[in-house]
């Protein structure tokens, strides 16, 4: 549910390397429009397809996503009609999730919110969020950048909003049961697994790699759930290398292939 600002450090690194790249707010995240009622993943698929089609007019497109963005990227890779040259999926949920994610699926906080006799003070919710957010997103909470943490904390201004966010997350986790048709992926795929990820186990990346045999697997034991925050330089370097390789392997038919264009979605 974060904004594309998560990717600013990586965009800066890619710009220095001469790589054209953009980051977008997914529907329901950042400053994008809210998701409509009903299933969420199909709505994200439509949005992603529109972004890819738009950017493909400028050259080959490599789609990058982290967390929910990683799921959306994988689903785009399953669609042979999209003019994609490659996909990088980072810590996509639904393949091997931590007990925290499985706990959200049961959503105990929403039930608790309806049973409490008095409202939980806003300052208490924010105080807890300020402690929890860095530990969930970063490999080392002590290295968390204040501006990124503050932006995440704003997503949980009070107990009611927190419950609504978790309820939405629980609905999304239920959709992940039928999210993937990995045998349909034929284009270049980079799977990134993070050893210090407290939300999506690194085993998820290893499993994804085994289910898509032609994929490439990058395991970084020192990265957390959002490596674009932990190590912008390292992630940008990996994406730069993969994009150049993917564009060389499979340029979209009829498209100019003059540059590596990366599109990344916000962290989920």
C-alpha positions in Angstrom: 0.0 0.0 0.0 3.0 2.3 -0.2 3.7 4.9 -3.0 6.2 4.8 -5.8 8.4 7.0 -3.6 9.8 3.8 -2.3 11.7 3.4 -5.6 13.2 6.9 -5.7 16.7 5.8 -4.5 16.8 3.0 -7.2 15.6 5.4 -9.9 18.4 7.7 -8.9 20.9 4.9 -9.3 19.5 3.8 -12.6 19.6 7.4 -13.9 23.3 7.6 -13.1 23.7 4.4 -15.2 21.8 5.9 -18.1 18.8 3.5 -17.7 15.4 4.9 -18.4 13.0 3.9 -15.6 9.7 5.0 -14.1 7.8 4.0 -10.9 4.0 4.0 -10.6 1.5 4.0 -7.8 -0.7 0.9 -8.0 -4.4 1.5 -7.7 -5.3 1.7 -4.0 -1.8 2.8 -3.1 0.0 6.2 -2.8 -1.9 8.9 -4.7 -3.6 6.6 -7.1 -7.4 6.1 -7.2 -8.9 3.7 -4.7 -9.6 0.1 -5.8 -13.3 -0.6 -6.6 -15.2 -3.3 -4.7 -14.7 -6.9 -5.8 -11.6 -8.8 -6.6 -8.4 -6.7 -6.5 -5.9 -8.6 -8.6 -7.9 -8.3 -11.9 -8.1 -4.5 -11.3 -4.3 -4.4 -10.9 -3.9 -6.5 -14.0 -5.8 -4.0 -16.1 -3.8 -1.1 -14.8 -0.4 -2.9 -15.3 -1.3 -3.8 -18.9 -2.2 -0.2 -19.6 1.2 1.0 -18.2 3.1 -1.6 -20.2 1.3 -0.8 -23.4 2.0 2.9 -22.9 5.7 2.5 -22.2 6.2 0.0 -25.0 5.9 2.8 -27.5 9.3 4.0 -26.3 11.2 0.7 -26.5 11.5 -2.6 -24.8 9.9 -2.8 -21.4 11.1 -4.8 -18.3 8.6 -4.8 -15.5 9.8 -4.9 -11.9 7.7 -5.4 -8.8 8.2 -5.8 -5.1 5.8 -7.7 -2.7 2.3 -7.1 -4.2 4.1 -5.5 -7.1 6.0 -8.8 -7.5 2.7 -10.6 -7.7 1.3 -8.2 -10.3 4.6 -8.5 -12.3 4.3 -12.3 -12.3 0.7 -12.1 -13.5 1.7 -9.8 -16.3 4.4 -12.3 -17.3 1.7 -14.9 -17.7 0.0 -12.7 -20.3 1.5 -13.4 -23.7 -0.3 -10.5 -25.3 1.7 -7.9 -23.4 4.7 -6.4 -25.1 7.2 -7.3 -22.3 10.8 -8.1 -22.7 11.3 -9.4 -19.2 10.0 -9.4 -15.6 11.7 -9.1 -12.2 9.7 -10.3 -9.3 10.9 -9.4 -5.8 9.5 -11.1 -2.7 6.1 -12.0 -4.2 3.7 -13.4 -1.6 1.6 -16.5 -2.0 4.4 -19.1 -2.5 6.0 -19.3 1.0 4.8 -16.6 3.4 5.8 -16.0 7.0 3.5 -16.6 10.0 2.9 -12.8 10.0 1.3 -12.9 6.6 -0.7 -16.0 7.4 -1.9 -14.3 10.5 -3.1 -11.3 8.5 -5.2 -13.8 6.4 -7.1 -14.6 9.6 -7.3 -10.9 10.4 -7.6 -11.0 14.2 -7.3 -7.2 14.5 -10.6 -6.6 12.7 -12.4 -8.9 15.1 -10.7 -7.2 18.0 -11.7 -3.7 16.8 -15.4 -4.7 16.9 -15.1 -6.1 20.4 -13.2 -3.3 22.2 -15.3 -1.3 24.7 -13.3 1.9 24.0 -11.4 3.2 21.0 -7.6 2.7 20.9 -5.9 6.1 21.1 -4.4 7.4 17.9 -1.0 8.2 19.4 -0.7 4.5 20.6 -1.5 3.2 17.1 1.1 5.5 15.5 3.7 4.7 18.2 3.3 1.0 17.5 3.5 1.5 13.7 6.7 3.5 14.1 8.3 0.5 15.8 6.8 -2.2 13.6 7.2 -0.7 10.1 11.0 -0.6 10.1 11.3 -4.1 11.4 9.0 -5.5 8.7 10.4 -3.6 5.7 14.1 -3.4 6.4 16.8 -6.1 7.0 18.1 -3.9 9.8 15.6 -1.6 11.4 18.4 0.7 12.6 19.2 1.6 9.0 15.6 2.7 8.2 15.3 6.1 6.6 13.1 8.4 8.6 11.2 9.8 5.5 10.3 6.3 4.3 9.2 5.1 7.7 7.1 8.3 8.2 5.3 7.8 4.8 4.4 4.2 5.8 3.2 5.2 9.2 0.8 7.7 7.7 -1.0 4.7 6.2 -2.0 3.8 9.7 -3.3 7.0 11.3 -5.7 5.3 13.7 -7.0 1.9 14.8 -10.0 2.0 12.4 -7.7 2.7 9.4 -5.3 0.0 10.5 -8.1 -2.5 10.7 -9.3 -1.5 7.2 -5.8 -1.9 5.8 -5.5 -5.4 7.3 -9.0 -6.4 6.1 -8.0 -5.4 2.6 -4.7 -7.4 3.0 -6.7 -10.4 4.2 -8.9 -10.3 1.1 -5.8 -10.0 -1.1 -4.1 -12.9 0.5 -7.2 -15.1 -0.2 -6.9 -14.1 -3.9 -3.3 -15.3 -3.9 -4.5 -18.9 -3.8 -5.4 -18.8 -7.5 -3.1 -15.9 -8.5 -0.4 -17.8 -10.5 -0.3 -19.9 -13.7 3.4 -20.1 -13.8 3.6 -22.6 -16.6 2.5 -19.7 -18.9 5.6 -17.7 -18.3 8.0 -18.0 -21.2 9.8 -14.6 -21.2 13.0 -13.8 -19.2 12.2 -13.8 -15.4 14.4 -12.7 -12.6 13.4 -14.0 -9.2 14.8 -12.0 -6.2 14.7 -13.7 -2.8 15.7 -11.9 0.4 17.2 -13.8 3.4 16.1 -11.3 6.0 12.5 -10.8 4.7 10.1 -11.1 7.6 7.0 -11.3 5.4 7.8 -13.5 2.5 10.3 -16.3 3.1 13.3 -16.6 0.8 12.1 -20.1 0.1 9.3 -18.5 -1.9 11.8 -17.2 -4.4 13.5 -20.6 -4.5 10.2 -22.3 -5.1 9.2 -19.8 -7.8 12.6 -20.4 -9.5 12.0 -24.2 -9.5 8.5 -23.8 -10.9 9.8 -21.6 -13.8 13.0 -23.5 -14.7 14.3 -20.9 -17.3 14.2 -18.2 -14.6 17.2 -16.7 -12.9 17.4 -16.6 -9.1 19.1 -13.9 -7.1 19.3 -14.7 -3.3 20.6 -11.9 -1.1 20.8 -13.1 2.5 21.4 -9.5 3.7 18.3 -7.9 2.1 14.9 -7.5 3.8 11.4 -7.3 2.3 12.1 -4.1 0.4 15.6 -4.2 -1.0 15.0 -1.0 -2.9 15.2 0.6 0.6 18.0 -1.6 2.0 20.4 -1.4 -0.9 19.3 0.8 -3.8 22.7 0.6 -5.5 22.8 -3.2 -5.3 19.3 -3.7 -6.6 19.7 -1.2 -9.3 22.9 -2.9 -10.5 21.1 -6.3 -10.6 18.1 -4.8 -12.5 20.4 -3.0 -15.0 22.2 -6.2 -15.8 19.0 -8.2 -16.1 17.2 -5.6 -18.2 20.1 -5.4 -20.7 20.2 -9.2 -20.9 16.4 -9.5 -21.3 16.2 -6.9 -24.0 18.9 -8.6 -25.9 17.3 -12.0 -25.6 13.8 -11.1 -26.6 13.0 -7.7 -28.1 9.3 -7.3 -28.7 8.3 -7.7 -32.3 8.0 -4.4 -34.2 9.4 -2.3 -31.4 12.5 -0.1 -31.2 15.0 -1.7 -28.9 17.2 1.3 -28.2 17.2 1.4 -24.5 16.4 -0.6 -21.3 13.1 0.7 -20.0 12.2 -0.4 -16.5 8.7 0.0 -14.9 8.4 -0.7 -11.2 5.3 -0.8 -9.1 5.0 0.4 -5.5 5.6 -2.0 -2.6 2.6 -3.9 -1.5 
